[in-house]
Amino acid sequence: MPQRHSKNNNDLAFFTYEEKRKLGYGTQRERLGKDSIKPFDACCLCLKPFIDPLCCQKGHVFCKECILECLLAQKKDIKRKLAAHAAQQNQEKEEQEEKLMLQKARELEAFDQQNHGAVPQYNNDKSNTHDKNGFHGANSVKVTSYEEEALRDMKAFWLPSATPGASVKVEAPSTDTICPEGKEKLKLKALFPIYFTEDTGNGQKKTRSSDSNYICPSCKVTLTNTMSLVALTTCGHVFCKKCADKFVATDRVCLVCSRECKVRNLVPLERGGTGFAGHDDKLEATDFKHLGSGTGLGLVKPVPRGL
């Protein structure tokens, strides 16, 4: 009878290489298909064909309504965080003032107890008979308010009413709105509208209402995800990168409206990428899976797609 192959041997006390491979151990890579890539004429937020597109200085394109709603929501969130931070600061200030008032009351009560009590008490820091609770010896009298305050501040894990709670500290938030795609600072005045040139000379009918054939106004080539696009911040017209480098950057004039521009006004548009899919040179989805040390339980640590 032939011996069992090592790939089928599963009665060992440790995981073999074949068993780990079948369980998905290690790094798994998968090249993203067309369905995982966003079209160049789609909004980065709603992933639909954009309406009145606005572009940031990093080349991310959004619908006008989508980006305005996003910035407005960020401002409301910043306002809420600022209010929470201000309330926390006021609470800390009130607690500090209350502590100072309690400390003064204790000093006055100790002074009154020392002057009008039955047995005078002497505050001697060098005396060894002074303990943490305020006792000075056998003849000393402990104030009742101290006991009440100690019971009130007591932290007991076995009593639901005295269980200590962790205080959540609210950090001072940033007042800058950020781009939802590039994660850099973004202001409304930094956005500029862009205009694509539609192919009106083609007599073919559109199969869907969302299908739009955009062309480069210079070379009349149909724009796709495989091409690098450049937009002008001065007028918003979009060209392919070859025409932009060959004509616009050289002549420093827009080929559509003849408006003067500079090299810094050329903004390359980001194409085909979202926060959940890679693009350009990052078209691989990578997942790293670790099984753990001798447990047999799979601890999966996913790596974001496109990284």
N, C-alpha and C positions, 0 to 999 in steps of 0.2 A: 504493500500500500504506500503510495507516495506521501512524502511529508507535506505538511501544510505550508503554504507560501507565507513569507514574512508579511506580505500585505494583508493577509487574512488572519494573522495572529493577533487576537484581541484579549488574551488571557494573561497578559503580563501586568506587573505591578506599576508600570509607568506607561506613558503615552509614547507610542512609536511615531516616527516621522509621517507615515501614511495616515495614521489615525488623526494626527494634528492637521494634516492637509485636508482631510475630509471634513473636519469640523470647522474649517475656515481659519485656521491659525496662520498668522503672518500678515503680510501686506497684500491686499487684493486691488488690482487696478483694472479699470474699465474705461474704455474710450467713449466719451459722450457722443450720442447721436444727434441727428438734426432736431429731434423733438425736445432735446434739452437745451438748445441754443435759442436765445431770444432773437427775433428778427430785428434788423437795424431800424425799421420804421415803427417799432413798438415802444410804448412808454415803459420806463424802468420800474414804475410803481404798479400800474394796473395791468401791464403786459398786453395791452390792446393797442391797435393802431392809434397813434397819437392824434390829438385834436388841439390845434393852436400850440405847437411844440415850443417849449422853452429849453434852453441849453445852459449849463453852467460852464465855468471856465476850465473844467477838467474834461468836458466833452460828454457828460451824461445828459440824455434827452428825456424830458418829462412832458406830460400833458400839462397845460396851464392850470387847469382845475385841480389836478392831482398834487402838483407841487405846492400850490397855494394852500390847499387843505393840510398838507404835511407840515409846512412851515407854521401855519396857524396852530395846529395841534402841538407842535414843539413849544411855541410861545406860551400856550396855556399851561403846558406841563412845567415849564420853567417858572411861570408865575406861581403855580401851586407849590413847587419845591421851595421857592423863596419865602412864601408865606409860612410853610412848615418850619423852615430854618429860623425865621424871625420869631415864631412862637416858641421854639425850643430855646432860643437865646433869652427871651423874656422869662421863661420858666426857670432857667438856670440862674438868672439874676434874682428872681424872687426867692428861690431856694437859698441863695447865698445871703440875701438880706435876712431871711428867716433864721438862718444859722447864727448870724451875728446878733440878732435880737435874743435868741435863746442863750447864747453865750453871755450876753450882758445880764440877762435875767438870772442866770446861774451865779454870776459874780455878785450881784446885788443880794440874792438869797443867801449865799455863803457869808457875805459880809454881815447881813442882818442876823444870821444864826450865830455868828461869832460874837457879836456885840450884845445880843439880847437872849441868847440861849442859856440853859441851866448850867452847862459846862462849857467854858470857853475852849475854842479850838484854835490851834496855831498852825499856820501853813508853813511848814518847814520842808523844803525839798530835799534836804540832806538827811532827814530822818528816815530810818529803815522801816518804821512802823506804818508809813503812809503807803497804802496799796492803791490799786487801780480803781476801786469802787468808792474811794473817798473816806475810808475809815482811818482814824488816827489812833486807835487804841480801843481798849475795852470800854472806856467812858464816852466814846464818841457816839453821836446820834446821826443816823442816816436819814436824809430828807426823803419824804414819801414821793415827791414829784420825780425824783431820779428813778425810782423803781417803776413808776407809771410810764415814764418815757422809755426806760429800758424794755419794758414789756411791749410797748407800742412799736418799737424799732426792732424787736426780736425777729430773726429769720429762722423759721422752723420749716423744714422740708416735709415733716409729717402732718402739719396742720395746713389745710387748704387756704385758710384765711391769712396765714403767715408765710406762705411760700414766697420766696424772693423771685422777682421777675427781672429779666435782663433788659436794661434800658437801651433802646435803639437810638443811636445818635445820627442825626441828619446832617450830612456834610453840606457845605455851601455849594450850590449847583453852579454850573457854568451858564452864563447868560447868552452864549452864542448858539445860534441854530446851525445844524450840520446838514450836509448833503446825505440823503438816505442811501445813496449808492456808493459814493466815494469816501464817506465818513470824514470829510474835511469841512472847515467852516464855510458856511454858505449864507449869503444875504440876498434879499429879494432884488436889490439893485444890481447884483452881479449877474443875474440871469438875463439872457438876451434871446429874442425870437429867431428862429431859423426857418428857412423857406426851401422846400424841395421843388425841383422842376419836374412836372409830370409829363409823361410821354403822350402827347395829344396826336402825334402823327400816325400812331399805330391804329389801324382800323379794327383790330380784334376787340370783341366785346369782353367785358370783365365777367369772370365766372362767379365772383362773389362781390358783394358791396364793399367789403373790406380790402379787396385786392387793388393795389395802386402800383403802377409802374413808374418809378422815378428814374430819371436819367441825369447824367452830368450835363450841364448846359454848355460845356465846351466841346467834349468829344462825343456826346450823344450816346454814351454807353450806359446800358441799364445797370442801376446800382443794386448790388447784392451784398450778402454778408461776407463774401470773400474779398471785398474791396475795402480799402482804407479811405475814409471820407474825411473831408476838412470843411469846416464852417468858418465864415468870416464874422467876427464880432461887430463889425461896423454896419453891415447891411443884412447879415444872416443867410446869405446864399451859400449853398452846399455844392462842393466840387469833389471830384475824385482826387486822390493825393497826387497822382501824376500831373494832372493839369494844374493843380494848385502850386506844386513845386516848379513846374516848367514855365507857367505864364503869370499867375497871380503874384507869387513871391518875387518874380523878376521885374515885372512891370509895376507892381504895387498898385494895381487898379483892378477892381472887380470887373469880370468879363460880362456881367449881366447888366449892372446899373452904372458902370463906369465911376464908381465911387472910390476915392483914394483909400488905401489901407497900408498897413505896415506888416512886417513879418510877425510881430508879436500878436497881431490880430487873427492869425491863422490858428484855429483850435481843432485838433484831431478829435473826431467823434469816437466814442467807445461803441463797439459793435458786438452784438451777440452775447452779452454777458449779463447775468443777474447775480443776486447774492446767493443763489442756490446752484448755479451752474458756471463752469469755467468758460473761458473764451480766449481767443488769440493763441498764445503758446501754452495755455493751461487747459487742455481739453481732456484731462484724465481725472476720473473720480477715484479717490484713494480711500480705502478703509483698512485700518489696522486692528486686528483682533488678537487679544491676549487671553490665554486659557487659564492663567493662574498657576501657582506652584503646587502640583500634585493634588489639586482638589477636583479636577474634572469639570469644574464649572466655568463657563465661558464668560469672561469679563471683556465686553466689547468696548473699545475706545474708538469711535468714528472720527475721522478727519474730515473737515468741511470739503465739499466738492470743489474742485478746481484748484485746490492747494496742494 
